[in-house]
C-alpha cells in the first residue's frame, strides 16, 4: 500500500519552477563549456580523460536533477530538498572538472588549451 502524500510537506510550484529554470541554465552553461572544449581542434591526450570524465559525471547529475524536478512528485519538500542537494554536488563536480582541466593547461600537460 502506498503512503498517503496529502500529509507530507509540499513546496509552492512557482518556487519549484524558478529552481527548474536555474538548473536548466546552469546545465546549459555546463554543456556549452563541454561543447567548446570538445570542439577544440587540438589533439587529445590521456591527461584529458580525467577532467572529461569528471565533467561528464557532473553534467549527467545536473540532467538527472532536471528530470527529477520535472517529475510530478517534485513538489514534495523531501524530494525537492534531495534534488537541490544533488544539484549543488553536481555543480561542485563540474567545477572540479574545469579546475582539473585548467591546471593541466597551466602546467602544460594537456594539448587541449583552455586559455588560448
BAVEX-200586 format. One record per residue (C-alpha): residue number from 1; y, x, z. Coordinates in nm, 2 decimals, always signed. Layout:
BEGIN
<node NUM,<Y,X,Z>> ...
***
This chain:
BEGIN
<node 1,<+0.00,+0.00,+0.00>> <node 2,<+0.34,+0.14,-0.10>> <node 3,<+0.60,+0.18,+0.18>> <node 4,<+0.90,-0.05,+0.17>> <node 5,<+1.21,+0.11,+0.03>> <node 6,<+1.45,-0.16,+0.15>> <node 7,<+1.50,+0.00,+0.49>> <node 8,<+1.55,+0.36,+0.36>> <node 9,<+1.90,+0.50,+0.34>> <node 10,<+2.05,+0.49,-0.01>> <node 11,<+2.34,+0.66,-0.17>> <node 12,<+2.61,+0.49,-0.39>> <node 13,<+2.52,+0.50,-0.76>> <node 14,<+2.87,+0.63,-0.85>> <node 15,<+2.82,+0.93,-0.62>> <node 16,<+2.48,+1.00,-0.79>> <node 17,<+2.64,+0.96,-1.14>> <node 18,<+2.90,+1.22,-1.05>> <node 19,<+2.63,+1.46,-0.94>> <node 20,<+2.44,+1.39,-1.25>> <node 21,<+2.74,+1.49,-1.46>> <node 22,<+2.79,+1.81,-1.27>> <node 23,<+2.42,+1.91,-1.30>> <node 24,<+2.44,+1.83,-1.68>> <node 25,<+2.75,+2.05,-1.72>> <node 26,<+2.61,+2.34,-1.53>> <node 27,<+2.27,+2.32,-1.71>> <node 28,<+2.47,+2.31,-2.04>> <node 29,<+2.66,+2.63,-1.94>> <node 30,<+2.33,+2.80,-1.84>> <node 31,<+2.17,+2.70,-2.17>> <node 32,<+2.47,+2.82,-2.36>> <node 33,<+2.46,+3.16,-2.19>> <node 34,<+2.09,+3.19,-2.27>> <node 35,<+2.15,+3.10,-2.63>> <node 36,<+2.43,+3.35,-2.68>> <node 37,<+2.22,+3.62,-2.51>> <node 38,<+1.91,+3.55,-2.71>> <node 39,<+2.11,+3.53,-3.03>> <node 40,<+2.23,+3.89,-2.98>> <node 41,<+2.11,+4.09,-3.29>> <node 42,<+2.02,+4.39,-3.08>> <node 43,<+1.65,+4.48,-3.02>> <node 44,<+1.47,+4.36,-2.71>> <node 45,<+1.31,+4.59,-2.47>> <node 46,<+1.06,+4.55,-2.18>> <node 47,<+1.35,+4.57,-1.94>> <node 48,<+1.49,+4.24,-2.08>> <node 49,<+1.18,+4.05,-1.98>> <node 50,<+1.28,+4.03,-1.61>> <node 51,<+1.62,+3.87,-1.65>> <node 52,<+1.50,+3.64,-1.92>> <node 53,<+1.21,+3.52,-1.70>> <node 54,<+1.44,+3.46,-1.41>> <node 55,<+1.69,+3.27,-1.63>> <node 56,<+1.42,+3.05,-1.79>> <node 57,<+1.28,+2.96,-1.44>> <node 58,<+1.63,+2.87,-1.31>> <node 59,<+1.72,+2.67,-1.62>> <node 60,<+1.38,+2.49,-1.60>> <node 61,<+1.46,+2.39,-1.24>> <node 62,<+1.80,+2.27,-1.34>> <node 63,<+1.64,+2.05,-1.61>> <node 64,<+1.39,+1.92,-1.35>> <node 65,<+1.67,+1.83,-1.12>> <node 66,<+1.85,+1.65,-1.41>> <node 67,<+1.53,+1.45,-1.47>> <node 68,<+1.49,+1.38,-1.10>> <node 69,<+1.85,+1.24,-1.08>> <node 70,<+1.78,+1.01,-1.38>> <node 71,<+1.48,+0.85,-1.20>> <node 72,<+1.53,+0.51,-1.05>> <node 73,<+1.44,+0.62,-0.70>> <node 74,<+1.71,+0.90,-0.70>> <node 75,<+1.94,+0.66,-0.52>> <node 76,<+1.72,+0.71,-0.21>> <node 77,<+1.91,+0.96,+0.01>> <node 78,<+1.59,+1.16,+0.07>> <node 79,<+1.52,+1.20,-0.30>> <node 80,<+1.89,+1.28,-0.37>> <node 81,<+1.91,+1.54,-0.10>> <node 82,<+1.59,+1.71,-0.23>> <node 83,<+1.73,+1.72,-0.58>> <node 84,<+2.06,+1.86,-0.45>> <node 85,<+1.89,+2.14,-0.26>> <node 86,<+1.67,+2.22,-0.56>> <node 87,<+1.97,+2.24,-0.79>> <node 88,<+2.15,+2.48,-0.56>> <node 89,<+1.84,+2.70,-0.56>> <node 90,<+1.83,+2.68,-0.94>> <node 91,<+2.19,+2.78,-0.97>> <node 92,<+2.12,+3.08,-0.75>> <node 93,<+1.82,+3.18,-0.96>> <node 94,<+2.02,+3.16,-1.28>> <node 95,<+2.30,+3.37,-1.12>> <node 96,<+2.03,+3.63,-1.02>> <node 97,<+1.91,+3.64,-1.38>> <node 98,<+2.26,+3.70,-1.50>> <node 99,<+2.32,+3.97,-1.24>> <node 100,<+2.00,+4.15,-1.33>> <node 101,<+2.10,+4.14,-1.70>> <node 102,<+2.45,+4.27,-1.61>> <node 103,<+2.30,+4.56,-1.40>> <node 104,<+2.07,+4.65,-1.68>> <node 105,<+2.36,+4.65,-1.92>> <node 106,<+2.59,+4.85,-1.69>> <node 107,<+2.32,+5.11,-1.63>> <node 108,<+2.25,+5.14,-2.00>> <node 109,<+1.88,+5.03,-1.95>> <node 110,<+1.90,+4.74,-2.20>> <node 111,<+1.99,+4.72,-2.56>> <node 112,<+2.09,+4.36,-2.51>> <node 113,<+2.46,+4.41,-2.44>> <node 114,<+2.64,+4.16,-2.24>> <node 115,<+2.97,+4.34,-2.20>> <node 116,<+3.04,+4.41,-2.57>> 
***
